Amino acid sequence: MKKNNLSNLETYCKNTWCPGCPNFGILEATKRAISELIEKGIAKENFVLTCGIGCHGKIVDYLNLNSFYSLHGRSLCTAQGIKLANQNLKVIAFVGDGDIYNEGISHLIHAAKRNSDITVLVHDNRNFALTVSQFTATSPKGFKGSSTPKGSVEEPINPLELVFTSGGTFIARGYALKIEHLKELIIKAIEHKGFSFIEVLQPCITFFDNRKFYEERIYELPEINLTSQKEALEKIREWDYKNGDKNIPIGLFYKVEKPTFEELIFSS
Ligand SMILES: Cc1ncc(C[n+]2csc(CCOP(=O)(O)OP(=O)(O)O)c2C)c(N)n1
């Protein structure tokens, strides 16, 4: 049950994430971002959250905002329907990597392609965590989980490259344990007019604890020309999600203005 207290974003729901889960970092960054946007003048009732099914989906229980639990992989079609019905709303879709890069991948491609004016935040822990660790599209080759006890034989995808080539107009990567940095990305993504996508690297402390791997490689992107496709792609490809010694840039890679799906639909 959500607390009937409009002055804060806390709820009464018992938090059932593993103690120390970096999802707490994503929750805190989201709370700070939305609080700042409310202070800037966006009405609290104009935020709507959607989620898929998984550990990530519980985040909507922990935020005292309008929300809609969708089906596994169906957070984005729900979010797009809400935005089409009421363009005043700020719609934020929380998804897991299994949820969106496996079950719901076609919705991701088409939402980016049509530049739907929604924000997508991926809790990428590189496995289907709630169902005790099957491999996903971003699990590294060799990943040992309950469906791949001898190690996955597949190479992972680079989701930023996928969204970029599909037509996304705001493409970013954050780290769940760099809370202030992630907060800034979430604010910019929500303020962006068009399809905004944040891939959040979220170590799964129970099934795939890659905190050390990330913390040795992550660096914040310096200022780049955000409208240059060439620069964006170079930076997006700097780390290819395969294991290796490469640096992992986080920050905003690409941001361009284009008419949104909803604008085009209602002006046609
Ligand atoms: C259509 C469908 N397939 C499978 C499931 C079972 N299921 C529920 S949660 C889950 C794993 C979710 O993994 P992910 O989306 O990566 O989120 P995480 O738990 O890692 O945050 C699965 C496979 C389901 N609920 N619906």
The ligand as a Gaussian input file, in Angstrom:
#p B3LYP/6-31G(d) Opt

LIG

1 1
 C        6.108000     -13.978000     -20.178000
 C        6.851000     -14.338000     -18.917000
 N        7.944000     -15.114000     -19.003000
 C        8.636000     -15.440000     -17.886000
 C        8.224000     -14.983000     -16.671000
 C        8.993000     -15.395000     -15.419000
 N        9.819000     -14.334000     -14.923000
 C        9.384000     -13.507000     -13.946000
 S       10.579000     -12.462000     -13.422000
 C       11.686000     -13.093000     -14.517000
 C       13.110000     -12.600000     -14.536000
 C       13.242000     -11.124000     -14.718000
 O       14.564000     -10.807000     -15.108000
 P       14.939000      -9.330000     -15.534000
 O       13.913000      -8.776000     -16.443000
 O       16.334000      -9.321000     -16.038000
 O       14.797000      -8.524000     -14.182000
 P       15.593000      -8.700000     -12.790000
 O       14.820000      -9.702000     -11.975000
 O       16.968000      -9.174000     -13.119000
 O       15.559000      -7.319000     -12.220000
 C       11.116000     -14.109000     -15.286000
 C       11.828000     -14.890000     -16.327000
 C        7.081000     -14.164000     -16.609000
 N        6.656000     -13.632000     -15.454000
 N        6.409000     -13.846000     -17.751000

